[in-house]
Amino acid sequence: MVNDIKQEMERIWAETCDSWENCTEENIQSFLAQCLEKSIDPQYCMSWVEQHSNQIPNWSAISKVFLDWVNEHTSTGSPINGLEPK
């Protein structure tokens, strides 16, 4: 299951950003939005991206965009698991 999620996240990354060097403030938002649409926790996605932060130009701006995006698109900035409460 985790491998499926990671593979889907990597597929979205390839479509939106293409490479670490090509990661911009605009396409990181598209990446996060598509992850959310697929019920992949945006914080999980960003944690994966952050592992490669030394390869991403302007990482400080990208990470700020990410934090702002999570705060705007989640109710509390907490992880979303895609499951409805029972």
Backbone as CSV, one residue per row, in Angstrom:
resi,resn,N_x,N_y,N_z,CA_x,CA_y,CA_z,C_x,C_y,C_z
1,MET,0.828,-1.198,0.000,0.000,0.000,0.000,0.870,1.259,0.000
2,VAL,1.864,1.289,0.912,2.742,2.452,0.990,3.509,2.629,-0.322
3,ASN,3.954,1.512,-0.915,4.669,1.606,-2.194,3.764,2.153,-3.283
4,ASP,2.479,1.764,-3.266,1.529,2.286,-4.247,1.379,3.798,-4.099
5,ILE,1.278,4.261,-2.867,1.146,5.693,-2.600,2.402,6.419,-3.076
6,LYS,3.559,5.864,-2.754,4.819,6.496,-3.153,4.944,6.532,-4.678
7,GLN,4.560,5.446,-5.346,4.632,5.414,-6.809,3.693,6.450,-7.425
8,GLU,2.492,6.581,-6.868,1.546,7.570,-7.383,2.088,8.980,-7.152
9,MET,2.661,9.209,-5.978,3.244,10.515,-5.668,4.394,10.818,-6.639
10,GLU,5.244,9.854,-6.903,6.359,10.051,-7.834,5.853,10.312,-9.255
11,ARG,4.744,9.666,-9.642,4.154,9.905,-10.956,3.655,11.347,-11.047
12,ILE,2.975,11.808,-10.000,2.482,13.188,-9.970,3.662,14.151,-10.037
13,TRP,4.724,13.854,-9.297,5.921,14.702,-9.310,6.479,14.815,-10.724
14,ALA,6.570,13.675,-11.410,7.123,13.667,-12.766,6.275,14.524,-13.707
15,GLU,4.960,14.510,-13.500,4.070,15.294,-14.365,4.106,16.788,-14.040
16,THR,4.225,17.129,-12.771,4.114,18.538,-12.384,5.457,19.260,-12.330
17,CYS,6.441,18.623,-11.759,7.731,19.297,-11.555,8.822,18.773,-12.487
18,ASP,8.752,17.517,-12.838,9.672,16.859,-13.762,11.020,16.543,-13.133
19,SER,11.628,17.500,-12.454,12.931,17.252,-11.837,13.079,18.139,-10.608
20,TRP,14.028,17.808,-9.767,14.262,18.620,-8.561,14.640,20.041,-8.948
21,GLU,15.470,20.167,-9.973,15.949,21.476,-10.392,14.833,22.338,-10.972
22,ASN,13.777,21.692,-11.458,12.666,22.397,-12.100,11.528,22.699,-11.112
23,CYS,11.721,22.408,-9.851,10.679,22.646,-8.854,10.559,24.147,-8.586
24,THR,9.365,24.694,-8.830,9.127,26.118,-8.613,7.979,26.303,-7.633
25,GLU,7.760,27.530,-7.228,6.665,27.830,-6.312,5.317,27.494,-6.949
26,GLU,5.223,27.641,-8.259,3.971,27.354,-8.949,3.727,25.849,-9.068
27,ASN,4.733,25.102,-9.543,4.450,23.690,-9.766,4.419,22.876,-8.476
28,ILE,5.015,23.380,-7.398,4.883,22.659,-6.123,3.437,22.736,-5.641
29,GLN,2.753,23.840,-5.906,1.340,23.943,-5.534,0.499,22.966,-6.355
30,SER,0.809,22.837,-7.620,0.098,21.884,-8.474,0.349,20.457,-7.989
31,PHE,1.586,20.157,-7.639,1.951,18.847,-7.105,1.135,18.538,-5.854
32,LEU,1.097,19.474,-4.914,0.368,19.255,-3.661,-1.127,19.104,-3.910
33,ALA,-1.684,19.908,-4.806,-3.118,19.825,-5.113,-3.464,18.461,-5.716
34,GLN,-2.622,17.981,-6.605,-2.886,16.676,-7.222,-2.724,15.545,-6.217
35,CYS,-1.765,15.661,-5.320,-1.626,14.662,-4.257,-2.895,14.634,-3.403
36,LEU,-3.380,15.806,-3.033,-4.589,15.903,-2.220,-5.780,15.277,-2.950
37,GLU,-5.892,15.536,-4.251,-6.977,14.944,-5.046,-6.927,13.428,-5.024
38,LYS,-5.735,12.869,-4.940,-5.563,11.409,-4.916,-5.572,10.865,-3.483
39,SER,-5.945,11.721,-2.516,-5.999,11.359,-1.093,-4.648,10.944,-0.540
40,ILE,-3.598,11.588,-1.049,-2.251,11.382,-0.514,-1.966,12.576,0.389
41,ASP,-1.594,12.317,1.606,-1.337,13.368,2.594,-0.292,14.344,2.071
42,PRO,-0.655,15.617,1.902,0.314,16.598,1.398,1.561,16.706,2.278
43,GLN,1.417,16.480,3.577,2.591,16.548,4.451,3.530,15.380,4.190
44,TYR,2.983,14.218,3.867,3.807,13.077,3.472,4.562,13.423,2.186
45,CYS,3.847,14.032,1.235,4.476,14.413,-0.033,5.603,15.409,0.194
46,MET,5.336,16.385,1.026,6.348,17.415,1.244,7.536,16.867,2.017
47,SER,7.290,15.928,2.912,8.398,15.289,3.621,9.313,14.575,2.622
48,TRP,8.719,13.929,1.648,9.496,13.255,0.604,10.287,14.272,-0.210
49,VAL,9.629,15.372,-0.596,10.311,16.417,-1.368,11.452,17.014,-0.548
50,GLU,11.198,17.233,0.738,12.188,17.865,1.607,13.483,17.062,1.696
51,GLN,13.385,15.748,1.520,14.593,14.908,1.532,15.551,15.288,0.406
52,HIS,15.043,15.988,-0.590,15.852,16.381,-1.751,16.047,17.891,-1.807
53,SER,15.827,18.564,-0.687,15.855,20.031,-0.674,17.185,20.609,-1.141
54,ASN,18.278,19.889,-0.919,19.579,20.397,-1.362,19.717,20.416,-2.877
55,GLN,18.800,19.736,-3.591,18.827,19.719,-5.058,17.841,20.722,-5.663
56,ILE,17.049,21.383,-4.804,15.993,22.272,-5.282,16.435,23.725,-5.118
57,PRO,16.538,24.439,-6.240,16.889,25.859,-6.135,15.797,26.607,-5.363
58,ASN,16.184,27.604,-4.601,15.233,28.447,-3.890,14.368,27.652,-2.910
59,TRP,14.982,26.697,-2.214,14.240,25.824,-1.312,13.479,26.608,-0.238
60,SER,14.046,27.670,0.281,13.365,28.408,1.350,12.030,28.955,0.869
61,ALA,11.961,29.444,-0.363,10.694,29.943,-0.910,9.721,28.792,-1.156
62,ILE,10.228,27.677,-1.643,9.380,26.511,-1.895,8.778,26.009,-0.588
63,SER,9.585,25.916,0.458,9.071,25.408,1.731,8.035,26.354,2.327
64,LYS,8.203,27.662,2.131,7.197,28.612,2.611,5.884,28.440,1.853
65,VAL,5.969,28.255,0.539,4.770,28.008,-0.265,4.056,26.758,0.246
66,PHE,4.840,25.728,0.531,4.248,24.492,1.046,3.497,24.734,2.350
67,LEU,4.147,25.394,3.296,3.502,25.638,4.599,2.234,26.467,4.446
68,ASP,2.301,27.494,3.622,1.115,28.318,3.370,0.010,27.485,2.719
69,TRP,0.384,26.634,1.783,-0.590,25.806,1.071,-1.288,24.859,2.042
70,VAL,-0.523,24.198,2.896,-1.119,23.259,3.861,-2.075,23.988,4.793
71,ASN,-1.677,25.149,5.284,-2.552,25.906,6.173,-3.838,26.339,5.480
72,GLU,-3.744,26.624,4.206,-4.915,27.076,3.446,-5.842,25.922,3.064
73,HIS,-5.276,24.749,2.796,-6.060,23.646,2.246,-6.422,22.558,3.253
74,THR,-5.967,22.673,4.474,-6.391,21.744,5.511,-6.982,22.563,6.640
75,SER,-7.868,21.971,7.382,-8.590,22.750,8.387,-7.687,23.249,9.504
76,THR,-6.686,22.458,9.859,-5.839,22.844,10.987,-4.364,22.779,10.665
77,GLY,-4.041,22.480,9.415,-2.641,22.248,9.075,-2.207,20.858,9.489
78,SER,-3.191,20.017,9.880,-2.868,18.653,10.293,-2.972,17.720,9.087
79,PRO,-2.368,16.538,9.188,-2.399,15.617,8.057,-3.825,15.194,7.717
80,ILE,-4.025,14.909,6.454,-5.300,14.397,5.959,-5.047,12.958,5.520
81,ASN,-5.909,12.066,5.963,-5.701,10.688,5.555,-6.714,10.222,4.515
82,GLY,-7.659,11.080,4.157,-8.621,10.724,3.140,-9.763,9.855,3.646
83,LEU,-9.779,9.579,4.932,-10.835,8.732,5.500,-11.881,9.602,6.173
84,GLU,-13.130,9.242,5.964,-14.218,9.950,6.627,-14.347,9.422,8.052
85,PRO,-14.655,10.291,9.006,-14.864,9.797,10.371,-16.119,8.937,10.437
86,LYS,-16.101,7.981,11.337,-17.263,7.075,11.471,-18.242,7.617,12.471
